[in-house]
Amino acid sequence: MTYRYPDSAVLYRNLNRTFPLIVRGSGPWLYDEAGKDYLDGSGGAYVANLGHGVTEVVDAVAEQIRRVAYLNGMAFTNQAVEELAAELKTLSVGDLDKFYFLTSGSDAVEAALKFARQYWYETGRKSKHKIIALAPGYHGNTMLALSASARQHYRTMFKEWLIPVVQMPAPYAYRCGCDGDPICPRCTGRLLEETILREGPDSVAAFIAEPVGGSSTGASVPRAEYWKTIREICSKYNVLWVADEVLVGAGRTGTWTAIEQYGVVPDLMTMGKGISGGYAALAAVVVPERLLDPIAKASGGVIHAQTFTHTPMMCAAGLAAVRYIKRHGLIERSRTMGGTMHRKLAPFRDHPLVGDVRGRGLLAGIELVANKQSRQAFPRAAQVAETMVDLALDEGLVVWPNVGQADGTSGDLVCLAPPFIVTDGELDEILARFGRALDRTEAAVGGHRA
């Protein structure tokens, strides 16, 4: 059978392609109804870090649903949410120890930014309302999260609905042009101070960024001093720093949080995707008591509501997933297998289409360019990333694309983020299929080469 618009009753996000129907998953493998296998090289959308078919998690969710599936988080608490928060606290950094559970990363970003505004409002600093974010950058598709994102192809249609957010260049070494200059304001983080001073410190409420680049900069890793500099500047000017760990957290980059490798602590954190391993929709905002106390004494509550906040079913999935990660040493495995993956990826730097290979842990970005010497991007009309994704799927490999990172419109990259349980042999097969798809992509887009 074929599954596509308009034949199916499903409203698909992409209305111009056929969707394979997956009937089973096991570890990093997916199987469609025709029996074809696919290696889940990106954990879906960077979510399935435990792999598919972990019975311990499935059983925990089923047992919770049998007892009670849903409760109003405004009226009740439940065992699953209490135990999940306590479990996550053992992994948290610094004083980030209070967890507000939601169902998507976009919603967690929305809640974190609204919390920052509420904090300043209720502590008498009502002029602090501006948000500073990085470009390229992505924080979600709800309207405040989308306002803080720098993906032009998403923003264009909805620009009249978005609020103004101050953007500054991300620490994106491949496209900075500083050639490693040790005092580059963009790569050292000093650019944030210039931005805050230009906007006026009394007007800036929050700065939001991913500690390691997600899909928008294809796993670009900032310099060692970058986040220490950001921490100093945010503290100096009373700006709340929100670390968006939705994609890069939960062990994906080799430690539970990506930021802990820099030795600093943000004021707020968002988490999502991998914290439930994909066994339920789950995300979280993490906040310290020092920011909650003034609100508790003022309005007495967080002004962000969602129907499924703290729901037992989703929290049971998160609790089982986090305990599985800890029990099986999967954070350490992400780090060691990540090192193996990056060693195996190194030869792809010589491929004619590949401009850069980068990342940390089991997260890798491969940037595709028309000219390796000048780093010139392909024209957007060539749809190189989309072609690569389609050909990879044809080869039986799931990868994640991004476009527009070079100048807001042009730019193509694909990311790999396999489950933490991937074996050495499965990594070899992932990269073999990746290589075949890359060669086929080069043949398909050759006419667009610079």
PEVEN-V503686 format. One record per residue. D_LAST is the distance of its C-alpha to the last C-alpha in Angstrom with 2 decimals. Layout:
d_last:D_LAST
d_last:D_LAST
This chain:
d_last:40.40
d_last:37.34
d_last:37.01
d_last:35.07
d_last:35.69
d_last:37.99
d_last:39.93
d_last:40.74
d_last:42.77
d_last:40.28
d_last:37.99
d_last:34.71
d_last:32.05
d_last:29.46
d_last:31.07
d_last:28.64
d_last:28.80
d_last:31.53
d_last:32.96
d_last:34.50
d_last:38.02
d_last:38.61
d_last:42.25
d_last:42.46
d_last:40.91
d_last:41.93
d_last:40.47
d_last:36.66
d_last:37.00
d_last:37.04
d_last:38.54
d_last:38.28
d_last:41.13
d_last:40.03
d_last:40.19
d_last:36.50
d_last:35.75
d_last:32.93
d_last:32.31
d_last:32.15
d_last:29.35
d_last:29.26
d_last:32.97
d_last:32.27
d_last:31.27
d_last:32.02
d_last:35.68
d_last:37.21
d_last:37.63
d_last:40.95
d_last:39.72
d_last:41.38
d_last:45.09
d_last:46.73
d_last:50.31
d_last:51.62
d_last:49.47
d_last:50.17
d_last:53.90
d_last:53.95
d_last:52.39
d_last:54.75
d_last:57.75
d_last:56.87
d_last:56.51
d_last:59.90
d_last:61.47
d_last:59.74
d_last:56.26
d_last:56.10
d_last:57.90
d_last:57.60
d_last:56.16
d_last:58.04
d_last:61.36
d_last:61.09
d_last:59.50
d_last:59.19
d_last:59.21
d_last:55.58
d_last:54.18
d_last:56.60
d_last:55.78
d_last:52.00
d_last:52.12
d_last:54.35
d_last:52.07
d_last:48.96
d_last:50.96
d_last:51.35
d_last:47.57
d_last:46.93
d_last:46.10
d_last:48.49
d_last:50.61
d_last:48.43
d_last:51.13
d_last:51.54
d_last:49.49
d_last:49.04
d_last:47.80
d_last:45.72
d_last:43.66
d_last:40.01
d_last:37.71
d_last:37.11
d_last:40.86
d_last:41.30
d_last:38.87
d_last:40.70
d_last:44.00
d_last:42.98
d_last:41.82
d_last:44.93
d_last:47.02
d_last:45.66
d_last:46.64
d_last:50.01
d_last:50.72
d_last:50.32
d_last:52.21
d_last:55.11
d_last:55.37
d_last:55.77
d_last:52.28
d_last:51.44
d_last:49.05
d_last:46.54
d_last:44.29
d_last:40.68
d_last:38.04
d_last:35.18
d_last:32.21
d_last:28.81
d_last:25.38
d_last:23.50
d_last:26.61
d_last:28.48
d_last:32.24
d_last:33.12
d_last:33.65
d_last:37.14
d_last:37.21
d_last:37.92
d_last:35.54
d_last:32.80
d_last:33.64
d_last:32.98
d_last:29.61
d_last:26.28
d_last:24.37
d_last:23.71
d_last:23.34
d_last:26.84
d_last:28.38
d_last:27.58
d_last:30.21
d_last:32.89
d_last:32.47
d_last:35.94
d_last:37.50
d_last:35.85
d_last:37.60
d_last:35.99
d_last:34.67
d_last:33.57
d_last:30.14
d_last:28.97
d_last:25.77
d_last:25.97
d_last:26.11
d_last:22.54
d_last:21.98
d_last:18.35
d_last:17.41
d_last:20.47
d_last:19.39
d_last:22.97
d_last:22.33
d_last:25.58
d_last:27.75
d_last:31.15
d_last:32.10
d_last:28.97
d_last:30.62
d_last:27.95
d_last:28.01
d_last:31.78
d_last:32.82
d_last:34.53
d_last:32.50
d_last:34.84
d_last:37.81
d_last:36.21
d_last:35.39
d_last:38.94
d_last:40.56
d_last:38.58
d_last:39.60
d_last:43.11
d_last:44.29
d_last:47.08
d_last:44.68
d_last:42.33
d_last:43.51
d_last:40.79
d_last:37.51
d_last:35.66
d_last:32.89
d_last:32.02
d_last:33.07
d_last:30.05
d_last:26.98
d_last:27.22
d_last:24.56
d_last:23.16
d_last:21.95
d_last:21.97
d_last:25.00
d_last:24.20
d_last:27.44
d_last:28.90
d_last:30.61
d_last:34.20
d_last:35.68
d_last:33.71
d_last:36.19
d_last:39.23
d_last:38.11
d_last:37.58
d_last:41.04
d_last:42.68
d_last:41.19
d_last:42.09
d_last:45.59
d_last:46.01
d_last:45.25
d_last:46.74
d_last:43.55
d_last:43.53
d_last:40.59
d_last:39.52
d_last:37.66
d_last:35.83
d_last:36.24
d_last:35.92
d_last:32.88
d_last:33.09
d_last:36.90
d_last:39.54
d_last:38.58
d_last:34.90
d_last:33.80
d_last:36.77
d_last:39.46
d_last:41.13
d_last:39.38
d_last:36.11
d_last:37.72
d_last:40.62
d_last:38.52
d_last:38.32
d_last:42.10
d_last:42.37
d_last:43.66
d_last:42.31
d_last:44.77
d_last:43.70
d_last:41.56
d_last:40.22
d_last:39.99
d_last:39.27
d_last:37.44
d_last:38.62
d_last:42.08
d_last:43.43
d_last:41.09
d_last:40.50
d_last:44.16
d_last:44.74
d_last:42.96
d_last:43.61
d_last:42.39
d_last:44.21
d_last:44.54
d_last:46.10
d_last:48.28
d_last:50.82
d_last:54.45
d_last:54.20
d_last:52.12
d_last:54.19
d_last:57.59
d_last:57.38
d_last:56.35
d_last:59.18
d_last:61.59
d_last:60.24
d_last:59.17
d_last:59.64
d_last:56.61
d_last:52.84
d_last:51.69
d_last:49.21
d_last:50.51
d_last:49.17
d_last:51.19
d_last:50.16
d_last:50.47
d_last:52.06
d_last:52.58
d_last:54.39
d_last:52.31
d_last:48.92
d_last:50.45
d_last:52.05
d_last:48.65
d_last:47.31
d_last:50.42
d_last:50.26
d_last:46.54
d_last:46.96
d_last:50.06
d_last:48.27
d_last:45.45
d_last:48.08
d_last:50.36
d_last:47.69
d_last:45.93
d_last:42.60
d_last:41.37
d_last:41.81
d_last:40.28
d_last:37.14
d_last:36.93
d_last:37.60
d_last:35.55
d_last:32.73
d_last:32.84
d_last:32.79
d_last:29.82
d_last:27.71
d_last:28.77
d_last:27.80
d_last:24.37
d_last:23.62
d_last:22.34
d_last:19.50
d_last:17.91
d_last:16.93
d_last:15.13
d_last:11.45
d_last:10.91
d_last:13.38
d_last:13.01
d_last:16.74
d_last:20.01
d_last:22.94
d_last:26.23
d_last:30.00
d_last:32.56
d_last:31.65
d_last:28.70
d_last:25.15
d_last:21.76
d_last:18.58
d_last:15.44
d_last:12.35
d_last:8.90
d_last:5.22
d_last:5.61
d_last:9.35
d_last:10.34
d_last:9.44
d_last:9.94
d_last:7.58
d_last:8.68
d_last:7.81
d_last:9.67
d_last:13.25
d_last:13.88
d_last:12.00
d_last:14.80
d_last:13.42
d_last:16.42
d_last:18.83
d_last:17.70
d_last:18.15
d_last:21.53
d_last:22.75
d_last:21.94
d_last:23.53
d_last:26.55
d_last:26.76
d_last:26.94
d_last:29.64
d_last:27.95
d_last:27.86
d_last:25.07
d_last:24.44
d_last:21.26
d_last:20.29
d_last:17.83
d_last:17.41
d_last:17.96
d_last:15.13
d_last:16.52
d_last:19.08
d_last:17.03
d_last:13.56
d_last:13.45
d_last:14.35
d_last:16.88
d_last:19.83
d_last:23.17
d_last:25.93
d_last:29.52
d_last:31.99
d_last:35.74
d_last:37.63
d_last:39.71
d_last:36.85
d_last:37.95
d_last:36.26
d_last:36.17
d_last:34.69
d_last:31.91
d_last:31.18
d_last:31.10
d_last:28.86
d_last:26.26
d_last:26.73
d_last:26.06
d_last:23.13
d_last:21.60
d_last:22.21
d_last:20.65
d_last:17.50
d_last:17.26
d_last:17.94
d_last:15.30
d_last:12.61
d_last:14.21
d_last:14.45
d_last:10.93
d_last:9.19
d_last:8.71
d_last:6.49
d_last:3.81
d_last:0.00
